[in-house]
Amino acid sequence: QVQLVESGGGLVQAGGSLRLSCAASGRTFNRYAMAWFRQAPGKEREWVSTINTGDIPYYPTSVKGRFTISRDNANNSLNLQMDSLKPEDTAVYYCVKDNPLSYYSDYADTRRYDYWGQGTQVTVSS
């Protein structure tokens, strides 16, 4: 079992910044890719970023250049630095663990991930 606990969400004005953190349980954190997803009201969950075991980050075009994912394997933590925030970034953000045995190869596919946190709300006002 893996537990993922997000923190750092809140209310920020457009153009501002927030830093999300995720604390993960377990002693094998460094063996898995980790990711962030988000879900806005009435919308499907959307991939935000993935970082693989070699610390290589991946982003969709919607956040590339504004968001930075990082991991601290010594402390079992995952972070997401969000800059130049826009109202359309408003969503619940989820910390997610990759399943290395997954059949699904696309990092944006929710089905390749096996553990999800409870989420943290990010609200960007215009």
PEUR-V294389 format. One line per field, one symbol per residue. ss: DSSP state (H for helix, E for strand, C for the rest). burial: + if it has 9 or more other C-alpha atoms within 8 Angstrom, else -. A space follows every 50 residues. Layout:
# PEUR-V294389
ss: ???
burial: ???
This chain:
# PEUR-V294389
ss: CCCEEEECCEEEECCCCEEEEEEECCCCHHHCCEEEEEECCCCCCEEEEE ECCCCCEEECCCCCCCEEEEEEHHHCEEEEEECCCCHHHCEEEEEEEECC CCCCCCCCCHHHEEEECCCEEEEEEC
burial: --++++-++--+++-+++++++++++--+--+++++++++----+-++++ +++---+-++--+--++-+++----++++++++++++-+++++++++++- -+------+--++++++-+++++++-
